[in-house]
Amino acid sequence: MSRGLDALLRPKSVAVVGASTNPSKISNVMLRNLAAGDFRIIPVNPKEKEILGFECFPSISSVPGEVDLAIIVLPAESAVRAAEECVAKGVGVVVITSSGFAENGPAGKDLQARLKSLFAGSGTRLLGPNTMGVFDPGNRLDTLLIPAEKSPRPPPGRVALVSQSGAVAIAFLEKAEAFDMGVSACVCIGNKADIEESELLEHFSDDEGTDCISMYLESFSDGRRFL
């Protein structure tokens, strides 16, 4: 497993950039979903000292020690600025949940091009933008944007899902839970500005904990590599 995928699927520390004290906000939902994990949880918000009992930091650069996984829950322009700070700190993987990038016209395409340039050769990997993130029940990693009590999650198992659509991923996971079908991991690739389907296909093909790989794709980043 590459360092990028290791930090994505087996993080020891997870930061939520744009964390909120408001229970109705997506970032607060995400913190609650993450709270069951064994990793260090790091809310980032310059206006708060503590969120849900976790010490809050004003910026990612002010967080002591390494950060394996940073999830950015901010509007697109602000997300790019936060990503720059993550790259400067040497975060392992950045997940950008925000929409407003290549799927949103010329201005969004320009923003996504900035992201691709920022991460290229940096040593920090990017999942997304415009992604629901990752669900790995075996490691109790859940960055999905919907509360677990409203969208039941399946148990650990041996089926991996890679989805370009967050809605399809949620529907898949809910059906899996209904039929008691276990999942090894679910990765939503979104606009796949960096981490994409072929890399994940290669990873799960070699993963001893995965017997079956399910994919929902709307495009191919590199058709030859995928084949």
C-alpha positions as CSV (number, residue, x, y, z in Angstrom):
1,M,0.0,0.0,0.0
2,S,1.3,3.4,-0.9
3,R,1.8,6.0,1.8
4,G,-1.2,7.9,0.4
5,L,-3.6,5.0,0.5
6,D,-2.2,3.9,3.9
7,A,-2.9,7.4,5.3
8,L,-6.4,7.3,3.7
9,L,-7.5,3.9,4.9
10,R,-5.4,3.4,8.0
11,P,-4.9,6.9,9.5
12,K,-3.5,7.4,13.0
13,S,-4.7,11.0,13.0
14,V,-7.7,12.7,11.3
15,A,-8.2,16.4,11.1
16,V,-11.6,18.0,10.2
17,V,-10.9,21.5,8.7
18,G,-13.9,23.7,9.1
19,A,-15.2,21.8,12.1
20,S,-18.4,23.2,13.6
21,T,-20.2,23.1,17.0
22,N,-23.5,23.2,15.2
23,P,-25.0,19.6,15.2
24,S,-26.8,20.3,11.9
25,K,-23.6,21.1,10.0
26,I,-21.9,18.5,7.9
27,S,-18.5,18.9,9.7
28,N,-20.2,18.2,13.0
29,V,-21.9,15.1,11.6
30,M,-18.5,13.9,10.4
31,L,-16.9,14.4,13.8
32,R,-19.6,12.4,15.4
33,N,-19.2,9.6,12.8
34,L,-15.4,9.6,13.4
35,A,-15.7,9.6,17.2
36,A,-15.9,5.8,17.3
37,G,-12.5,5.4,15.8
38,D,-9.2,4.7,17.6
39,F,-7.3,7.4,15.8
40,R,-6.6,10.9,17.0
41,I,-9.4,13.4,16.1
42,I,-8.4,17.0,15.4
43,P,-11.1,19.6,14.8
44,V,-9.8,22.8,13.1
45,N,-11.6,26.1,13.6
46,P,-10.0,29.4,14.7
47,K,-13.1,30.4,16.7
48,E,-13.4,27.4,18.9
49,K,-11.3,25.8,21.7
50,E,-13.1,22.5,21.9
51,I,-15.7,20.6,19.8
52,L,-17.4,17.5,21.1
53,G,-14.7,17.1,23.7
54,F,-11.8,17.2,21.2
55,E,-9.2,20.0,21.5
56,C,-9.7,22.4,18.6
57,F,-6.8,24.1,16.7
58,P,-7.0,27.4,14.8
59,S,-5.2,26.1,11.7
60,I,-3.8,22.9,10.4
61,S,-0.3,24.3,10.7
62,S,-0.8,24.8,14.4
63,V,-1.5,21.1,15.0
64,P,1.4,19.5,16.8
65,G,2.8,16.3,15.2
66,E,1.9,14.6,12.0
67,V,-1.6,14.6,10.4
68,D,-2.3,11.5,8.3
69,L,-5.7,12.5,7.0
70,A,-7.2,16.0,6.7
71,I,-10.9,16.4,5.6
72,I,-11.7,19.9,4.4
73,V,-15.3,20.9,4.8
74,L,-15.2,24.5,3.4
75,P,-16.5,26.3,0.3
76,A,-14.4,25.7,-2.8
77,E,-12.2,28.9,-2.7
78,S,-11.5,28.5,1.0
79,A,-10.9,24.7,0.5
80,V,-8.1,25.5,-1.9
81,R,-6.4,27.8,0.6
82,A,-6.8,25.2,3.3
83,A,-5.3,22.5,1.0
84,E,-2.3,24.7,0.4
85,E,-1.7,24.8,4.2
86,C,-2.1,21.0,4.3
87,V,0.5,20.5,1.6
88,A,2.9,22.8,3.4
89,K,2.5,20.8,6.6
90,G,3.0,17.5,4.8
91,V,-0.4,15.9,5.5
92,G,-0.6,12.4,4.1
93,V,-4.0,12.7,2.4
94,V,-6.4,15.5,1.9
95,V,-10.1,14.8,1.3
96,I,-12.0,17.8,-0.1
97,T,-15.8,17.3,0.3
98,S,-16.7,20.6,-1.3
99,S,-18.4,20.9,-4.7
100,G,-17.9,23.9,-7.0
101,F,-14.9,22.5,-8.9
102,A,-14.7,20.9,-12.4
103,E,-18.3,19.9,-12.3
104,N,-19.3,23.6,-12.0
105,G,-18.2,25.3,-15.2
106,P,-15.0,27.2,-16.3
107,A,-14.4,28.9,-12.9
108,G,-14.7,25.5,-11.1
109,K,-12.4,23.9,-13.7
110,D,-9.8,26.6,-13.0
111,L,-10.0,25.9,-9.3
112,Q,-9.6,22.2,-9.8
113,A,-6.6,22.8,-12.1
114,R,-5.0,24.8,-9.2
115,L,-5.6,21.8,-6.9
116,K,-4.0,19.4,-9.4
117,S,-0.9,21.7,-9.7
118,L,-0.7,22.1,-5.9
119,F,-0.7,18.4,-5.2
120,A,1.5,17.3,-8.1
121,G,4.8,16.0,-6.8
122,S,4.1,17.3,-3.3
123,G,4.0,14.0,-1.5
124,T,0.5,14.8,-0.2
125,R,-2.3,13.0,-1.9
126,L,-5.8,14.3,-2.7
127,L,-9.2,12.5,-2.7
128,G,-11.9,14.4,-4.5
129,P,-12.9,17.2,-4.6
130,N,-16.6,16.8,-4.5
131,T,-16.5,13.6,-2.5
132,M,-18.3,11.9,0.4
133,G,-15.0,10.5,1.5
134,V,-14.3,7.0,3.0
135,F,-16.0,4.3,5.0
136,D,-13.9,1.5,6.4
137,P,-15.9,-0.4,9.1
138,G,-13.0,-2.6,10.1
139,N,-11.0,0.5,11.1
140,R,-14.1,2.4,12.3
141,L,-13.2,5.1,9.8
142,D,-16.4,7.0,8.7
143,T,-16.1,10.4,6.9
144,L,-19.5,10.1,5.2
145,L,-21.6,13.2,5.3
146,I,-24.8,11.6,6.6
147,P,-25.3,10.6,10.3
148,A,-25.0,6.9,10.8
149,E,-28.4,6.8,12.6
150,K,-30.1,8.1,9.4
151,S,-28.2,5.9,7.0
152,P,-27.4,2.5,8.4
153,R,-23.8,1.3,7.8
154,P,-22.9,-2.3,6.9
155,P,-20.6,-4.5,9.1
156,P,-17.0,-5.3,8.2
157,G,-16.7,-7.8,5.3
158,R,-14.9,-8.6,2.1
159,V,-16.6,-6.4,-0.6
160,A,-14.9,-3.1,-1.6
161,L,-16.8,-0.3,-3.3
162,V,-15.2,2.5,-5.4
163,S,-17.8,5.0,-6.4
164,Q,-17.7,8.3,-8.4
165,S,-21.1,9.2,-7.0
166,G,-21.8,9.7,-3.3
167,A,-25.5,9.0,-3.7
168,V,-24.8,5.6,-5.3
169,A,-22.3,4.8,-2.5
170,I,-24.9,5.6,0.2
171,A,-27.5,3.5,-1.6
172,F,-25.1,0.6,-1.9
173,L,-24.1,0.8,1.8
174,E,-27.7,0.9,2.9
175,K,-28.6,-2.1,0.7
176,A,-25.5,-4.0,2.0
177,E,-26.6,-3.3,5.6
178,A,-30.1,-4.5,4.8
179,F,-28.9,-7.8,3.5
180,D,-26.1,-8.1,6.2
181,M,-23.4,-8.0,3.5
182,G,-20.1,-6.9,4.9
183,V,-17.9,-4.3,3.4
184,S,-14.1,-4.0,3.5
185,A,-14.1,-0.4,2.4
186,C,-16.0,2.2,0.5
187,V,-14.1,5.0,-1.3
188,C,-15.9,7.9,-3.0
189,I,-13.6,9.3,-5.6
190,G,-15.7,12.4,-6.6
191,N,-13.9,14.5,-9.3
192,K,-10.8,12.3,-8.9
193,A,-8.3,15.1,-9.3
194,D,-5.6,12.8,-8.0
195,I,-6.5,9.4,-6.4
196,E,-8.6,7.6,-9.1
197,E,-10.2,4.3,-9.9
198,S,-7.2,2.4,-11.4
199,E,-5.1,3.0,-8.3
200,L,-7.8,1.8,-6.0
201,L,-8.6,-1.2,-8.3
202,E,-4.9,-2.2,-8.0
203,H,-4.9,-1.7,-4.3
204,F,-8.1,-3.7,-3.6
205,S,-7.0,-6.5,-6.0
206,D,-4.0,-7.0,-3.7
207,D,-5.9,-6.5,-0.5
208,E,-6.1,-9.8,1.5
209,G,-9.2,-8.5,3.2
210,T,-11.1,-8.0,-0.1
211,D,-12.6,-10.8,-2.2
212,C,-14.9,-8.7,-4.5
213,I,-14.6,-5.2,-5.9
214,S,-17.6,-3.2,-7.0
215,M,-17.3,0.0,-8.9
216,Y,-19.6,2.8,-10.1
217,L,-17.8,5.1,-12.6
218,E,-19.0,7.9,-14.8
219,S,-15.7,8.3,-16.6
220,F,-12.2,6.8,-16.8
221,S,-9.1,8.8,-15.8
222,D,-6.8,6.4,-17.7
223,G,-8.6,3.7,-19.7
224,R,-5.4,1.8,-20.6
225,R,-4.3,1.6,-17.0
226,F,-7.7,0.5,-15.9
227,L,-7.7,-2.4,-18.5
